[in-house]
Amino acid sequence: MPAVAHELSTSRTLWELVVRRAELTPGAPALIQAADNQATDNQVDDNSVDDRLADVNQVDDPSLTFGELRSRAERTAAGLYEKGVRPAHTVAWQLPTRIETVVLSLALARLGVRQTPLIPGHQEREIALALRATSAAWYIHPGRWRGTDYTALADRVRERYGLAPRTVIAYDTLPDADPGSLSAIPEPPTDGTAVRWIYWTSGTTSEPRGVRHTDRSLIAGGSCLAHALRLRPDDVGSIAFPYAHIGGPDYLVMLLLYGFPAVLFEKFAMPGALAGYRRHGVTTAGGSTAFYAMFLAEQRKRPGEKLAPALRLLAGGGAPKPPELYHEVVAELGCQLTHGYGMTEAPMITMGAPDDTPEQLATTEGRPPAGMEIRITTPDGEPLPPGSEGEVRLRGEAVCQGYLDPARTAEAFDADGFLITGDVGRLLESGHLVLTGRTKDIIIRKGENISAKEIEQLLYEHPAVADVAVIGLPDPERGERVCAVVEQPEGAPPVTLGQLTAYLRAEGLATFKLPEQLEVLAELPRNSTLRKVLKYKLRERFG
């Protein structure tokens, strides 16, 4: 990590980091809002897409420098304080990926309040859960956005759940006041170890849980990510996922450390987002496996033409990556792909590095950074030697301070302070981590352990499979049976269970691991953040 970035990474609080970056490079671009021209992507034809790509330089997108980011956040903090927001409050906000959202979040960080970001796609039940669990005094939302009336949503939460936080509507305007006119506004917080962030797990396996983070845990996660990716001040990044996701501050910290800008996409969809990538010369992009696949699908419509000419790196995590996908990205998109491993509880655990070998980048999740300990254990917590497969446990500054529910916290950490992730994997001698599944993704059929991920990776390479999820379903004779749920490519002929099992046999998969049930869906159920497949919905549907 460059010396300046390393020195900045020692900042006690996120607001201190904002101030120090603004002092270093006040005129450097920080945030750029890509024009929101994706709303009708499903209705546009190829000619209109080509027209938009040809006119990439004809749009004057809003932007902020690092100096402007600081001053806007200070004015918004004063405006919020004038409305009655105080450091003792908890503020829930549910906003799309916009410059104003970043400014608002930093304004709350300047005031030292506890904030709980909510994904725009969360509905009444999730909102009520968050407001009640955090005792939120304020709920900030966009009014009406993409067909959802958030004001009416807030009214329903009040009526049905008896919750009555004060509300603020924020979208393209924010509360605003002169900080100098408010003599009572408190000094910025200095304690970076206080819990001021409550993020929510995606609820892919159970009810969402409130995860307690500090400024220092977020700075540690972003520092690790920046160091792993070997980014440069002349890079141009992109945030195409919900900023309310734990990846939002992870990425923001990276920008503040290295002093390069990011293009924000309020909604990521292909091909509409391409104009923004081209217009601003985005060099690094990503999000998750689903994002890589969307880039690939669009590239395949334009063989021989580089989709985003400046793009040199796709990076992300949050969902398993089939090794074949790595090779497809490198060969067809003409850029590098580094995939990592993170979760709401620890936003950056491992990350592939650009100088890793192709084999390491294709088949592992990368290495942990300094300060992140990974321990592979037996189910009862006994450490295992390198190369052994077992439960993945974590300890380090980027790891959260537990959950809102103390009982869940007690269950989640072992006696040595390691977070029990629920993932299964092994550490190689090189330090790279290979994930082989989740404890809930281990299917036990007639006493034999079967890795769902192993079968998924093989099936992904079949030409009749666009995406796949393998699950275990209750079976009175076997304990569990193996079920493959497949999403097929557009126009592909229907695939049969016999075809897939024959293919798996030919690939050398053991007979006891072969799927015994096949389900074909037009689209696998996914969450609204990093597009993770919701396996619990598949188990509910087919179990």
Helices and strands as residue ranges (DSSP letters): H 3-8, H 14-24, E 29-33, G 41-43, H 46-54, E 63-65, H 66-83, E 90-93, H 99-111, E 114-117, H 124-134, E 138-141, E 144-145, E 148-149, H 150-161, E 166-169, G 179-181, E 195-200, E 210-214, H 215-229, E 237-239, H 247-258, E 262-264, H 274-279, E 284-287, H 289-299, E 313-316, H 323-328, I 329-333, E 336-343, E 346-351, H 358-363, E 372-377, E 390-396, H 406-412, E 419-427, E 433-438, G 439-441, E 442-445, E 448-451, H 452-460, E 467-475, E 479-487, H 497-506, G 511-513, E 517-521, H 535-542
